[in-house]
Amino acid sequence: MKKLLLAIAATLSVSAIGAAFAGEEYNTVPAGDAQYASCLAYSLTKYEGGGEKSPIKGQTKAEAWCTCMWNETSDDFRGSLAKFAETAKGAKINKMCEKYSNWGD
């Protein structure tokens, strides 16, 4: 019985890890989210190429990038997502989101 439970636990662990890596898209940003809208406005005026198609179905590069930034910052973060990405503290998240949106150098 213990071997069966260990086998089930191991299978579930591997499945959970696989599911985490398989996910290609972030949670959808709630409609009307001011922080996300601000991110889009700032990034589209400051950077080039944000209106181009991203690898994420139905999103431009700026939309995918801001969605990633919105999801990757802590829930209590209330500042500018785009300006945070320009800081030393936000550099790691920025790189990840550039890769996610296929928007970067």
Beta strands, then each sheet from edge to edge (+ up, - down):
end
